[in-house]
Amino acid sequence: MKQLLIVILTLFFFDIQAQVAKSISLGTAVNLGNLNSFNINLQSSFGQDSAKVNWNISPSFSFTMMKSDSKFMIYERESYLTTSVSKKFGKWKVIGFSDAENSYLRKTLFRFTGGVGTGYDIVNNQKVKFSVSEVIMPECYISSDKSNKDIISIRPSTRFKLKYNDKINFESVTYFQPSFWTSNNIRFVDNINFRTTNTLDVPITKHLSIGTQVIVQVFTLPHYFDNSVKITDTNLSFLLKAYF
């Protein structure tokens, strides 16, 4: 992570004239009565998209408490961070990508993966941007169950990114990360990562929009360690998004 941030800062220094885009999204829900629960979903994004350099840092956090036997208990506490940086050469680019997470639901104490590869802009105009990238990514996985060994994997990461900006805004980021090598010879089907994040929002002012987001995640490694952990998680959120 430290090395990737150094690369980001270095590229930013050479392309300082481009404006950094910033956004923060907030979603919350409170239920009282038959179901007593509290949920907060916080996301932010910081990035730069110029003719030569593109970088983005996107942290997110989701927290849910539910009442059980007269006490509120933690049901969900999910932290996720994704970063990317790329240097453009026409439609081609060299790209560095990483993601990290801590997941209460999936009993993941820490998971980090990062690597370098190539990308290609299939469409890149004022309204539509669509790109694909392929990155080779070592990954470190630490289960919250101390009886499980730490896992090192080598993954190819195929990533698709689509952005549409007009009267409505739509963004979709999807990656597929199987493992072709694992430190303790875990089967291919037991070590696959997949995540797609799809956000639709409608501007209501110059700096404010409302929208919805659907995240679908498939992680088979946590299920391999504990079959009570489901492979697939789907999250639907309604968000208030602020641009700066």
N, C-alpha and C positions, 0 to 999 in steps of 0.2 A: 504493500500500500504506500509506504514512504517513497519508494522509487517512482511510482506512478504519479504521485503528487508533484514530485520534482520535475518530471517531464511536462506535466500540465502547466506549471508555473513558467518553465522555460519557453514553451511554445507561446504562452500568453504574452510574455515579454516581447517577443518578436512580432506580435500582431496586436498591439495594445490599443489600436484605434477602434477596433470593433467593440460594439456595446455588449455588455454582459446581460443576458436575460435572466430574470429571477421570478419565481412564482411560489406561492404557498397555498396548499389546499387543506381545508378542514372539514371533517364530517363527524357528527356526533349523534348519539341516540340514547334516550333514557326511557325505560319501561317500568311502570309501577302498577301493582295489582297482582294478577295471577302470575305474571312474569316480572321479576324484579332484576333489572340488569342496567348496566351503564357501559357505553362504548364510545371511544374516541379514535379517530383515524386522522393522522397528521402526515402530510407529505410536502416536500419542497423540492425545487429544482433550480440549479444554477448552471448556466451554460453560455457558450459563445459559438456562433456559427458565422464564420467569415469566408472569404474566397479561398483561403489557404488552410485555415485551422478550424477544427470543431472540437469542443470539449464539453463535458456535462458531468455534474455531480448531483445525484438524486437520492437523498435519504428519506426513509418513511418509517412510521411507527404506528402500530395498531394495538389497542389495549381494551380488554373487555373484562368486566367483573359481573358475576351472577350470584344471586342470593340462594343459598342452600342451607337448610336447617338453621334458619334465622341468622346466618352469617354470610357476608359477602366474600366470595372466593374468586381468585384469579382464574379466568377461563382462557384468556388469550393475551399473550404479550409477545408481539412479533416486531422485530427490528430488521430492516433491510436497507442496504446501501449498494447502489450501483454507480460506477464511474466509467467514463470512456474518454479517450482523446485520440484524435486522428489528424494526420497531415495529408493534404490533398495533392494529387498529381493528375490534374484533369478529372476524369470520372473515377479514377482509381485512388485509393488512399491506403496508407499504413495506419493501422488502428491498434490501440491498446485498450483492453476492456477488463474490468474486474467486478465482482459482486461479493458481498459478505452478508451474513445473516445470523441472528440469534432467534430461535423459535421455541416458545413454550409448548405450543401445540404438537410440534413434530419432535419434541425432546432433543433438540439440537442446541448444544451449548454454544458452538461456534462453527461456522462454515465459511471458508474464504477460498476464492479462486480468482486467478488473474493471468493474463497472457497477452501475446502480441500476434497479429496476423494481418490480413488484407481485407479491404472492403471495396465495394463498387456501387456508384450511384446510378441506379437504373433510370430514375426520373428525378430531376432537380430543377424545379421552376418556382415561381412566386407562390403558387397555391399548393403544389403537391411535391413532396419529397419521399422517395422510396429507395431504400438501399439494402444491400445484403453484405454480410461479412462472415469470414471464417477465421477463427482464432484457436490456437492450441493453448490449453489452459491447465496447468497443474492445480490441484485442489487439495485443501486440508480440511478434514471433517472430524469434529470432536463431539461425541454424543454426551448428553447430560447424565447418562448412566455410566458411572465410573468403571463399571465392570467390563465395558466395551473398549476395545483398542481404538486408538486414533487411526484414521484411514487416510492414505494419500492416494489420489487418483490422477490420471492424465486424461483430459477430455478434449475432443474437438467441439468447438462451440459454433453452431450455425445460428446467425442472428438476422432477423428481418425487422426493419424499422420503417413505418409509414406515418407520414404527417400530412394532414390536410387543413389548411387555414383559409377561411372565408367568412361567411356569415355564421357558420358553425365551425368548430374546431374538432378534429378527430386525430388521435394519436394511438398507434398500436406498436408495441415492442414485443417481439416473440423470439425466444431462443430455445434451442434443443441441444442438450449436452449429454450424450452417452459417454461411457468410459471405455477406452480401449486398453487401459492398464490400471490395476488396483493393487495396493500393497499386500493384501492377503487373498488374492485370487477370487474375489467375489464375482459371481456370474454377471454377465452383461445386463440381464433384465433386472437385477437387483441393485443396479447403480446407474440409474438414468435420471437426469434433471430436465424438466420442461417448465417453462413459465411464459405466459402471455398476459400482458397488461394493456387493456383497451379503455381509452378515456374519450368521452364525448362531452363537450361543454359548449354553452351558448353565451356569448358576451352580453351583459346587461348594462355595463358602462365601459369606459376605456380601460379601466384597471380591475374590473370585477366580472366574473362569470359564474354560472351555475351549471352543474353537470353531473354525470354519473360515470362510474368506473367499474369494470369487471376484471378481476384477476383470477386466472386459473393456473394452479401449480400442481405439478406431478413430480414427486420425489420418492424414489423407491428405496433408497438406502435406509432412511429411518424405519420403514416398515420391515426391512430385513433384520434389523436389530430388535424390533419390538412389534409384533404383528397386531397389537392394539392400536398402533398409529396408522391411520388411513393413508393411502398413497396419494389421493387427490384432494385438494382444497380449492373451493370456489368462493370468492368474496365479491359481493355487490355493494357498492358504496354510492351515496349521494353527497356531492361535494360543493362547497363554496370556495372558489378559486380566485386568488388575488395576484395580479401581475404588477411588477415594479420595473 
